[in-house]
Amino acid sequence: MNNNFPGRIAVMGGGSWATALAKLMLNANEHIIWYMRRADRIADFMALGHNPVYLSDVEFDTSRITFSSNINDVCREADTLLLAVPSPYFKGHMAKITEDISHKYVVNAIKGIVPDENMLITDYLTQFYGVPHSQQLVVSGPCHAEEVALERLSYLTVAADDRQMAEAFASRLISKQMLTTTSSDIEGIEYGGVLKNVYAICAGILHGMKNGDNFLASFVSNSIREMERFVDVVCPHPTRNICDSVYLGDLLVTCYSRFSRNHNFGAMIGKGYSVKAAMMEMEMVAEGYYATRCVHLINEKYGVEMPILDAVYSILYENKSPRRAIADMSHKLR
C-alpha cells in the first residue's frame, strides 16, 4: 500500500449512490474529483449546488469538487477511483478508458455483476484493465443512498486483501452517522451484494401478491441460507459470518425498505405488471434483473441448490406465472 493511499479520490458516477458517497468523501477529504457522464448535468450541479436529478435536497460545496465528463482526464488525475455506476452500464463507462489504470487503486461500490461476462467487478478489472486484486477494495453494507444522504445512522464494510488498506479507506467514510468495519472477504461480499438484489425482487413479488409477513419472514431466512450455500461453494472464506451486516443486514434492508428499487420492481410484477412493463415504469435500474441471469448461468457450473434464484429466473426470463413460480418455490423452502 502506498503511504499516501488513498490520495486523490475520484467518485465515478452521477446517480444516487454516487451522490451519497461523494457526500461521505467530502466529510473527510478537503477535495474530490467527480466524474459524471453528462456535461449538462455538471453545469446544472455547479449552478444549483446540488445534484439536479438525484438526492437533490443534499447541498454540496462545489468549490471543493473538480467535476469532469471526461473519464480519461479523471483517471489520469486521481489516485483512487471509487466506482458507483449501475452494473449494467459499467462496461460502457469502462470502454471509454484509454488511460492505463493498472497502477491505480480502485474501490468497487457497485452492488452488481458484469453482464455478458458474468464476472465480478474486481475480476473484470483485473482481467481487462490489469488492476491487481491487491489494489482493489469493495465497499458494501445495508446503506440505501437516501438514508446515507439524510445522515441517518448507517454501517458500511470495507473489504481488501490488505487489512491496513481497508482501514485506511474506512477512515475516510467514518462520521457521526457512519460506522465502518473491515473484512478480507472481497468475493463473498461482492456476491452477497449481487444476490440480495435477486432476493429483493422476489420479496417484492411476494409483497405485490399480498402473501403476508409470515411467508416473507420464512422467505428471507431461506434467502440467507441460499446465499451462504452459494458463496461457500463458489468462494469459500475461513472467517465469513453470513449473519454480519454486510450480508444479512444488506439482504434485510433491500427486501423490506421502500427505498429498494429491486423490491419495488418485484412488487409491480407481483401486482400483475409484465416484466417489460415493470422495467419501463422504473425510474432507476433494478440491478437484480441482470444479476438473476448472470448468477443463474454461473450456477450451471457449480450446481448449488438455489430454488429462490430459479424461481425468480423463471419469472423474469422464462415467462412463468409469478403465482405458479412462487407456489413451486414454497414447497422447496423450510
N, C-alpha and C positions, 0 to 999 in steps of 0.2 A: 504493500500500500504506500502510495506517495505521501510524504509528510504533509503536503498541502491539501490532501483529499478532504472534502470533495471539490475544493477550488471554486471556479466559476460554474454556477449551476444554470442549466437551460431547461425550462419547462417546455415540453413538446406536446402541443395540443391546445385546442381552444374551447373544449366542452366544459361541462360542469365539474367533472373530476379534476381536470387540469386546472380549472379556476380555483377550486378548493385547495389543491396542492400548492399553487402559486401563493395563495394567501398564507399558508403554513410556512413556505420558504421565506417569505418576507418578514415573518416574525423573528427569524433567527439569522437572516442574511441582509446585509446592507443593500445588496443589489442582485437582481436576477436578469437573465436573458429569457425571452419568451417567444417561442415560435408559434405563429398561427398561420394557417394556410392562406387566409384571405386578407389582402391588404386593406380592403374597405372596412372589415371588422376591426382591424387595428386602428384605423383612423377614427372610427366611432368610439372605440375604447378610450383613446387618448383624449378625445373631446369631452367625453362624459365622465371619465374617471372610474368606469366600471365596465364589465363585460356586457355588451349590448344585448346579448342573446341568452346567456346562461348565468344564473345566480346574480341577477342584475342589482340586487339590494346590497351586494358586497362592494364597498368602496376600496379603491387602491390609490396609493401614492405613485402615480405613473412616472414621476421623476426618478424613481428607484428601479425602473424597468426599462430594459432595451428590447423593444419589440422588433420582430422581423418576420417577413413572409418568405424569406429566402432560407431554405433549410440548410444549404451548404454554408452560408455565412454563419449560421448559428452553430453548426457542427465544428466549424473552424475556430470560433471564439471560445466555446465552452470547454470546460474540463470534464464535466459530468452532465450527461443527458438524462433527464427524467421523463420517461415515456408515459404519456397519459392520453393516447388516442384510442378510439374504439378498435377492437381487434380486426373487424372486417376491413378497416381502412389502413391497417398497419403496413401492409405490403406496398400499397400505393404511395404512402408517405416515404417509406424507406427507398423505394425505387428512384426517387429524385436525388438521393445522396450520391455524389461523386467524390466527396472528400473521404480520405482514409480515416475511419473512426476506430480502427483496431487498437489504438493506444488510449482511447477514451474510457472513462468509467460510464457504465450505463445502468440506470435504475429502472426496472420494469414495474410500473404501477398499473399495467393493463391486466384486467381480470378476464383474460380470454386466450384463445389459441389461434394459430395462424391457419386460416382456411386453405384448402387445397393441399398444402404440405402436411397438415395435421401435426404440426410441431409446436412445442412450447416456444414462447418468445425468446427465452435465453438460448435455446438450442439453435433457433433460426439465426440469431445474431452471431453465434459462433461459426456456424456453417457458411453463411453467406457474406458476413462482414468481418470475420476474423477477430471478433471481440472475445477474448478468453473468458471462461467462466469465472476465473479469479478476479476479473474486473467488473463483474456483474452483481447486482443486488436485486432483490424483489421486495416491494412494499405492498402489504395487503392487510386485511382485517375487516371487522364489522364497522365500516365507516361509509355511510352514504354522504355524498358530496354536500347535500343540502344541510345536513346537521353539522358537518365539519365547518362549513362556511358560517353557520349560525353560532359557532363556538360552543357547541354542546359537548359535554364530556365524551371523549372517544378514545379508542385504543387501536394502535397500529403495530404491526410486527414488521421488522426489517430483517431480511434473510440474506446471508452471504456466506461464502466458504470461509472467509476470514472474519471471525467474531469482532475483532477490533474495527474492521471496516464497517460492519453493520452498526456497531455502537457509535462510530463517528458520524454516520449519516443519520442515525436515530436522534442524535443530539440536535440536529437541525430541524427536527419535527416537534420536539417537546415544547409544550407551553402549559399554561394553567389548565387548559381544557383538552390537551392532547397528551396521552400517556403512550409509552412505547415499550416494546420488548424486542429481543433479538432471537434469531434462530439460524441454524445451518441447513434447514430442510428446504432448499430452494425449489426443487422439483415438486415436492409434495404440496407446498404452499401454492405453486402455480396451478397444479392440477385441481387443488381444492377450490381455487378461485374460478376455475372453468366449470367444475361440476356443480357448484352451488347455484350457478345460473340456470343449469338444466333443471335442477330440483325446484327452483323458484318458479319456473314455468309450470311445472306440474302442480305445485301448491296453488298457483293462480287458477289453473284449470279446476281444481277441487273447489276453490272459493267460488268461481263462476258457476259451478254446478250445484252450489249450496250443499256440499257434502257434510259440513259441520265441523266443529272443533275437535270432536273425539277422533274422527278418522284422520284429520290433519295432524294431530299430535302423533298418532301411530305412523303416519307417513313420514314425518320429519325424523323420528327416531330410526326408521328404516333407511332414510336417506343418508344419515351419517354413517351407518353401518356399511351401506353400499359404497360410499366414498372411501371408507377405510379399507374395504376389501380391494378396491381398485388400486389405490396408491401403494398399498403394501405389496402388491404383486408387481406393479409397473416400476416403482421407485422406492424400494424398502429403505427405511432410515431407522437407526437404532434408538434415537431419543424422541421420536414422534409421539405426541399425545393428541389423538384426534379430538379430544374434548377441549383443547386450547382454543382461545377465542378466534385465532386466525382460520381455524377450520369450522368448528361447531358454531361459534359466535357469528361468523360471516354467513354461514348457512341459515341460521335462525333469522337474522335481520333481513336477509334477502327474501326469505319465504314469507315473512309476516309484514314487512314495512310497506306503507303506502307510497314510499319513495322508490320502491323496487320496480324498475322497468320490466324485468323479466316476469315478475308476479303479475303486473298489470297486463302484459301481453297474454299470459296464460289465462287470466280472468276473462278476457274478451273471447278467447276460444271456448272456454267453459260456458259462456253465456250464449254461444251459438254462432259467433263470427267464424268465417273461414280463416284459415291461416293467412292467406293473401290479404284479406280484408283487415285482419288484426295488424299485420305489418304496415299496411298503408295508413292505419289510424294512429300508429305510434309516432310521436314527435322525435323520439330518440331511439337509438339502436338497442334492440334486445339481443345481447350477445349470446345468450343461451340458445337461440335458434341455430346459430352457426356451430356453437360448441357441441350441440347434440349430435350432429352428423360427424364431426371430427372425432369425438370420443367413441362413437359407435364404430367407426372404421378402425380406430386404434385397437379397440377391444376385440376385433375379429382375430387379431394376432394372439391376444392373451386369454380370451375366453372366460373372463371373470363373470360371475353371476350378477347381472345388473337388470333386474326386472323393471325398475323405475326408468332407467335410461331407455330401455327397449320400448316401454310404453310411450314415452314422450317422442321417441323417434318414429314410432308407428303413426302417431297423430300428425306430426309435422311433415313427414316425408313419404308416408305410405297411405295417406288419406283415410286412416282408420277412424271410426267414430270415437270421439273422446269418451263417451259413455261406455262403449264396449271395451276400449283400451284400459280404462280405469277399473272396470269390473274384472277384467282378466288379471290386471296387476294386483288387485287387492287380495286375491287368493294366494299370491306368492309372498306376501308380507307376513310379518309375525310380531 
